[in-house]
Amino acid sequence: MLLQKIEEAARIIESKTTMKPVIGLILGSGLGDLAEELENREVVSYRDIPHFPVSTVEGHKGQLVFGTHEGVPVVAMQGRFHYYEGYSQNEVVFPVYVMKQLG
C-alpha cells in the first residue's frame, strides 16, 4: 500500500517536470530561499501531488522545486511537515521516500 502511494506520487511529479534529481534537499524555516537560487527551476505544488501532506507552518511555501545547482540536478522541498502538526510519522517521512523514488 505504501509503495503504491509512493509510486503514484512519483509518477505525477515526473509528469510535471523534466528534471531527474540526484540530490534531495529538505528546506525548513530560514532555508526556503535556497530553492530560489536553483537554475532552470520547475515548481510542483504539494497540493498537486497525491498522498503528499500540506505544510501548515507559516513561511513554508509547500512546493517541490526542481533545478540545478552548479550543474547538478536537485529537488528541494520548500517547506516540510512535522509530527506536532498532527501528521503521523509515516506522513512526515513520505516525501523522503518519494524523492528517493525520483532518483
C-alpha positions in Angstrom: 0.0 0.0 0.0 2.7 2.5 0.9 4.8 1.5 -2.1 1.8 2.1 -4.3 1.3 5.6 -2.9 5.0 6.4 -3.3 4.9 5.2 -7.0 1.7 7.2 -7.7 3.1 10.4 -6.2 6.4 10.0 -8.2 4.5 9.4 -11.4 2.5 12.6 -11.1 5.6 14.6 -10.2 7.5 13.1 -13.2 4.6 14.2 -15.4 5.1 17.8 -14.3 8.9 18.1 -14.6 11.7 17.2 -17.0 14.3 17.0 -14.2 15.8 13.8 -12.8 17.2 14.9 -9.4 20.3 13.2 -7.9 20.2 15.3 -4.7 17.1 15.9 -2.5 17.0 18.8 0.0 14.5 19.4 2.8 14.4 23.1 3.4 12.7 24.4 6.6 12.3 27.8 8.2 15.0 30.1 7.1 16.3 27.9 4.3 13.4 28.2 1.8 15.1 30.9 -0.2 17.8 28.5 -1.1 15.4 26.9 -3.6 15.1 30.4 -5.3 18.8 30.2 -6.2 18.4 27.0 -8.3 18.9 27.4 -12.0 16.3 26.1 -14.6 13.6 25.9 -11.9 10.5 23.9 -12.2 7.9 24.0 -9.4 5.3 21.4 -8.3 2.9 22.3 -5.5 2.4 19.8 -2.8 -1.3 20.2 -3.4 -0.9 18.7 -6.9 0.8 15.5 -5.6 -1.4 12.7 -4.4 -0.8 11.5 -0.8 1.6 14.4 -0.1 1.0 16.2 3.1 0.5 20.0 3.0 2.7 22.2 5.1 0.9 24.3 7.7 3.8 26.2 9.1 3.8 29.9 8.2 6.5 30.7 5.6 6.7 27.2 4.2 5.7 27.6 0.6 4.6 23.9 0.2 6.2 23.1 -3.1 8.9 20.9 -4.7 11.4 23.0 -6.6 13.5 21.2 -9.2 16.5 22.8 -10.7 20.3 22.6 -11.0 23.0 23.8 -8.6 26.4 24.0 -10.3 25.1 21.7 -13.0 23.8 19.1 -10.5 20.0 18.2 -10.7 18.4 18.9 -7.4 14.9 18.7 -5.9 14.2 20.8 -2.9 11.3 20.6 -0.5 10.3 24.2 0.1 8.5 23.6 3.3 8.4 20.5 5.4 6.0 18.6 7.8 6.1 18.0 11.5 4.7 15.4 13.8 3.5 18.2 16.0 1.3 19.5 13.2 -0.8 16.3 13.6 0.8 14.2 10.9 1.8 10.6 11.5 5.4 9.6 11.3 4.6 7.8 8.0 3.2 11.1 6.6 6.2 13.1 7.8 8.7 10.8 6.0 6.6 10.1 2.9 8.2 12.9 0.9 11.7 11.4 1.5 10.5 8.1 0.1 9.1 9.9 -2.9 12.3 11.8 -3.5 14.2 8.5 -3.4 11.8 7.1 -6.0 12.5 10.1 -8.2 16.2 9.4 -8.1 
